[in-house]
């Protein structure tokens, strides 16, 4: 958290300054109370009134400081939340590896970007401010009491010593509970995503009761973890409160003895009461908030720490091709799907991958494209094994298209260039080769026509055509296309296939093609 506080150090300085001034005003007010009491005992009404006016003036500054403090804390929350999300996204992009379960990935990310960030702000950053405020509320009253009599330098801190020892034993347990709560929260979000994605299926099958049971079970799971986390914190806080009561008894005893022996004035006990209340209440606040602060450490670590392999090799343009050597693969507890396969996929050439359903065509394609890494043998990109290559640099060189094309809720043009500036010639070429001009001409808005989320207002074939245009516009030269021409009419499908075959790219295609088109491929790879 230090990193994020340093990034907003100007804001933090203002927050700290307002806290210090507020604490000093409370101490000053305690001294005013002492002097006012002595003035009343002495019968000096004039002095009493002047001191009372001083109290009003000093305390009128407290709300102003409170407003300034709150305003800058809100700004700090905003900046730190944005910085947290930015660091998360940077790390996410840098360390991303292929995920076959896109829905689970999005649910996990959304959970961390909302629940975990909010947890860090609420239980980390804001708790830090409360902890800091509590510390100032301890230090300044202690100094103020010491000016009345040095013995309070010993009496006041006794409770802090006991509580510090207790906190040292409690903190690891609080952190562990927070980690479990965060994981359960992530499971809850993922479970909700899965449930509501499949609600229509439950409903059509007359199983809405099962849907409700699963929803309630998920809700009870997250609330149970939340209850355990909160209950334990309240338990530990209660123990500290008991220590506080014992400490206050010791203070009252000492203060009474000092007044009785006339070491301090009768009015000083009033000021001491005020200072003690501030000291002990802020000690409790500081200790409680410290526990909360420690609970956020586990979440912050999870949110900002990513596993990153430093020995990955970054590659540039692929010049020779992709070479498969003795490739074997099987899913867990299943028969071998690919056994000792070797292939040479040379740049610029075209390959058609055929075979019956279940023969492993899509699996082979995912292995070639880096989406599956737990295989035996080697996949060599210009002689470098795929598992040793930095995945981001690999994705900068290849295109992988399957039937599950993601379409954004944005214009046709955005869905092709994905917000990246490309020259008009390249863009038009992408439209031509993907046969998209007809779709664009049919819309009044042209390529500014906005597609619904996941392409619900265009056909499946048109989604695939956009994916083809997106690939061509990227300028990459290695294409893995897994049934990427599905949902199109025969004429459009054949034309796009011919267009791809005519491009200077390495094309590996899984598709049901005509006998005439088969002849245009450099090699047909058959899986059995």
Secondary structure, DSSP 8 states (H G I E B T S, - for coil): -HHHHHHTHHHHHHHHHHHHHHHHHHHHHHHHHHHHHHHHHTT-HHHHHHHHHHHHHHHHHHHHHHHHHHHHHHHHHHHHHHHHHHHHHHHHHHH----S-HHHHHHHHHHIIIIIHHHHIIIIIHHHHHHHHHHHHHHHHHHHHHHH-TTHHHHTTHHHHHHHHHHHHHHHHHHHHHHHHHHHHHHHHHHHHHHHHTHHHHHHTT-HHHHHHHHHHHHHHHHHHHHHHHHHHHHHHHHHHHHHHHHHHHHHHHHHHHHHTTSS-HHHHHHHHHHHHHHHHHHHHHHHHHHHHHHHHHHHHHHH-----TT-B------SEEEEEEEEE--TTS--SEEEEEEEEETT-EEEEEE-TTSSHHHHHHHHTTS----EEEEEETTEEGGGB-HHHHHTTEEEE-S-----SSBHHHHHHTT----HHHHHHHHHHTT-HHHHHTSTTGGG-B--GGGTTS-HHHHHHHHHHHHHHTT-SEEEEESTTTTS-HHHHHHHHHHHHTSSSEEEEE----HHHHTTSSEEEEE-
